[in-house]
């Protein structure tokens, strides 16, 4: 589905990614782990056409070279950035409406789905999104992206700043996404959620992939965890 080979990315003259290669298969949750500054978010931005890159990026066999972010999104890749880019002056419901694909026709997701998974959003559906807490805005961003009915969703630090009970909800939410045939590239620092729900784990360090394997293999590899993950 998503194939990345020898990916290099840059911010101006700064060379951030150094030959990153991996793939994401249909209906799979892949966790991309690593410390801050390892290149995880840059990888997501390269996929979405938000940074300069070179190498091979293919989506369902189609090259992504030169694609703008909105063009990548129209191809079926959803992106939930860490920055929680909601529309603060619009209500929760209006934010979700903006995410709808083709007015919801043929979509795997509905307003009822979103409100069912996150009842807090239903309670606040007529409230301006800008007055909500960071955790609530994170929920809204996740749901708005899903309303576009992507086949792959890239989620950058979805549990950042969330209470433990909400983190557990997010884990269940991601498994629900998978159950509907949607692939997930999960960028995360919290090993607990990543190791629990992912099919494969990738570890980044200094702009390169330094480990690929199952959660069980990573759990057993104390060297990789100590060298590249633990603080």
C-alpha positions as CSV (number, residue, x, y, z in Angstrom):
1,X,0.0,0.0,0.0
2,X,2.5,2.6,1.2
3,X,6.1,2.0,0.1
4,X,9.1,4.1,1.1
5,X,12.6,3.4,-0.1
6,X,15.8,5.4,0.5
7,X,13.9,8.5,1.6
8,X,16.0,11.6,2.3
9,X,14.3,14.8,3.6
10,X,15.6,18.3,4.2
11,X,14.7,21.6,6.0
12,X,16.6,24.0,3.8
13,X,20.2,22.8,3.9
14,X,19.6,20.6,7.0
15,X,19.6,16.9,6.0
16,X,17.1,15.2,8.4
17,X,16.2,11.8,7.0
18,X,19.0,9.5,5.8
19,X,17.8,6.7,3.6
20,X,14.5,5.7,5.4
21,X,12.8,2.5,4.0
22,X,9.7,0.7,5.2
23,X,6.2,-0.1,4.1
24,X,2.6,-0.2,5.5
25,X,0.3,-2.9,4.3
26,X,-3.5,-2.8,4.1
27,X,-5.3,-3.1,7.5
28,X,-2.0,-2.9,9.4
29,X,-1.0,-0.7,12.4
30,X,2.7,0.2,12.2
31,X,4.2,2.1,15.1
32,X,7.0,4.5,14.3
33,X,8.9,5.0,17.6
34,X,11.9,7.1,18.6
35,X,13.0,10.0,20.8
36,X,12.2,13.6,19.9
37,X,14.3,14.8,17.0
38,X,14.8,11.3,15.6
39,X,12.9,12.1,12.4
40,X,9.5,10.6,12.9
41,X,7.4,13.7,12.3
42,X,9.6,14.6,9.3
43,X,8.8,11.2,7.8
44,X,5.1,12.0,8.1
45,X,5.6,15.4,6.6
46,X,7.6,14.0,3.7
47,X,4.8,11.5,2.9
48,X,2.3,14.4,2.9
49,X,4.5,16.6,0.7
50,X,5.2,19.2,3.5
51,X,9.0,19.0,3.3
52,X,11.5,18.7,0.5
53,X,12.5,15.0,-0.1
54,X,14.1,12.6,-2.5
55,X,13.9,8.9,-2.9
56,X,10.8,6.7,-3.5
57,X,7.4,7.3,-2.0
58,X,4.6,5.2,-3.6
59,X,1.0,5.0,-2.6
60,X,-0.8,2.0,-4.2
61,X,1.9,1.9,-6.8
62,X,1.5,5.6,-7.7
63,X,4.5,7.9,-7.1
64,X,3.9,10.8,-4.7
65,X,6.7,13.0,-6.2
66,X,5.6,16.6,-6.5
67,X,2.2,16.0,-4.9
68,X,0.8,18.8,-2.7
69,X,-0.6,17.9,0.7
70,X,-4.2,18.3,-0.5
71,X,-3.5,16.0,-3.5
72,X,-2.0,13.3,-1.2
73,X,-5.1,13.6,1.0
74,X,-7.4,13.2,-2.0
75,X,-5.6,9.9,-2.8
76,X,-6.7,8.5,0.5
77,X,-4.0,9.3,3.1
78,X,-5.2,11.1,6.2
79,X,-2.8,13.1,8.4
80,X,-3.3,14.0,12.1
81,X,-0.5,16.4,13.0
82,X,0.8,16.8,16.5
83,X,-0.1,20.5,16.3
84,X,-3.9,19.7,16.4
85,X,-4.9,22.0,13.6
86,X,-8.6,22.5,14.4
87,X,-10.7,25.5,13.3
88,X,-11.0,27.4,16.6
89,X,-13.9,29.7,15.7
90,X,-16.1,26.8,14.3
91,X,-18.1,24.4,16.5
92,X,-17.1,20.8,17.0
93,X,-19.8,19.7,14.6
94,X,-18.8,22.3,11.9
95,X,-15.2,21.0,12.2
96,X,-16.4,17.5,11.5
97,X,-18.5,18.7,8.6
98,X,-15.4,20.2,7.0
99,X,-13.7,16.8,7.1
100,X,-16.6,15.0,5.3
101,X,-15.8,13.3,2.0
102,X,-18.5,13.9,-0.6
103,X,-21.0,14.8,2.0
104,X,-20.6,11.5,3.6
105,X,-21.8,9.4,0.7
106,X,-20.3,5.9,0.7
107,X,-18.1,6.8,3.7
108,X,-17.2,4.2,6.3
109,X,-17.7,6.9,9.0
110,X,-20.6,9.0,10.2
111,X,-21.2,11.7,12.9
112,X,-22.7,8.9,15.0
113,X,-19.5,6.9,14.8
114,X,-17.5,9.9,16.0
115,X,-19.8,10.8,18.8
116,X,-20.1,7.2,19.8
117,X,-16.4,6.7,20.2
118,X,-15.9,10.0,21.9
119,X,-19.1,11.0,23.8
120,X,-17.3,14.2,25.1
121,X,-17.4,15.5,21.5
122,X,-21.1,14.9,21.3
123,X,-21.6,16.8,24.6
124,X,-19.7,19.7,23.2
125,X,-20.8,19.5,19.5
126,X,-22.2,23.1,19.5
127,X,-19.2,24.6,21.4
128,X,-16.5,26.5,19.5
129,X,-13.5,24.2,19.2
130,X,-11.0,26.8,20.3
131,X,-12.3,26.8,23.9
132,X,-11.9,23.0,24.4
133,X,-9.0,21.4,26.2
134,X,-5.9,20.1,24.3
135,X,-7.1,16.5,24.7
136,X,-10.6,17.3,23.4
137,X,-9.0,19.1,20.4
138,X,-6.9,16.0,19.8
139,X,-10.0,13.9,19.7
140,X,-11.6,16.3,17.3
141,X,-8.7,16.3,14.9
142,X,-8.6,12.5,14.8
143,X,-12.3,12.4,14.1
144,X,-12.3,15.1,11.5
145,X,-9.5,13.3,9.6
146,X,-11.5,10.0,9.7
147,X,-14.6,11.8,8.2
148,X,-12.6,12.1,5.0
149,X,-12.7,8.3,4.8
150,X,-8.9,7.7,4.2
151,X,-7.4,4.2,3.5
152,X,-4.3,5.1,5.6
153,X,-4.2,7.5,8.5
154,X,-0.9,8.9,9.8
155,X,-1.2,10.0,13.4
156,X,1.5,12.0,15.1
157,X,1.6,11.7,18.9
158,X,-2.2,11.2,19.4
159,X,-1.9,10.6,23.2
160,X,0.3,13.6,24.0
161,X,-1.2,15.4,27.0
162,X,-4.1,13.1,27.4
163,X,-5.3,11.6,30.6
164,X,-4.7,7.8,31.1
165,X,-8.4,6.9,30.6
166,X,-8.4,8.9,27.3
167,X,-5.2,7.3,26.2
168,X,-6.9,3.9,26.6
169,X,-9.9,5.2,24.5
170,X,-7.5,6.3,21.8
171,X,-6.0,2.7,21.7
172,X,-9.5,1.3,21.3
173,X,-10.3,3.9,18.7
174,X,-7.2,2.9,16.6
175,X,-8.2,-0.8,16.8
176,X,-11.7,0.2,15.6
177,X,-10.0,2.0,12.6
178,X,-8.1,-1.2,11.8
179,X,-11.2,-3.3,12.0
180,X,-12.7,-1.3,9.2
181,X,-9.8,-2.1,6.9
182,X,-7.9,1.2,7.4
183,X,-4.1,1.2,7.8
184,X,-2.5,3.2,10.6
185,X,1.0,4.7,10.8
186,X,1.2,5.6,14.5
187,X,4.0,8.0,15.6
188,X,4.3,7.6,19.3
189,X,6.6,7.9,22.3
190,X,4.5,6.0,24.7
191,X,5.6,2.4,24.3
192,X,2.7,1.0,26.2
193,X,0.0,1.9,23.6
194,X,2.3,1.2,20.6
195,X,3.4,-2.2,21.8
196,X,-0.2,-3.2,22.7
197,X,-2.0,-2.4,19.4
198,X,0.7,-2.4,16.6
199,X,1.3,-5.3,14.2
200,X,4.9,-4.1,13.6
201,X,7.2,-1.6,15.2
202,X,9.9,0.6,13.7
203,X,12.4,2.5,15.7
204,X,14.1,5.7,14.3
205,X,17.4,7.2,15.4
206,X,19.3,10.1,13.8
207,X,17.0,10.1,10.8
208,X,17.3,6.4,10.0
209,X,15.4,3.2,10.8
210,X,17.5,1.3,13.4
211,X,15.0,-1.5,14.1
212,X,12.1,-3.2,12.4
213,X,10.2,-6.1,13.9
214,X,7.2,-7.2,15.9
215,X,6.3,-5.7,19.3
216,X,7.4,-8.9,20.9
217,X,10.8,-8.8,19.3
218,X,11.3,-5.2,20.4
219,X,10.1,-6.0,23.9
220,X,12.9,-8.7,24.1
221,X,15.6,-6.4,22.6
222,X,16.9,-4.5,25.6
223,X,19.8,-3.0,23.7
224,X,17.5,-1.2,21.1
225,X,15.2,0.0,23.8
226,X,18.0,1.4,26.0
227,X,20.0,2.9,23.1
228,X,17.2,4.5,21.1
229,X,14.0,4.7,23.2
230,X,14.5,5.0,26.9
231,X,15.3,8.3,28.5
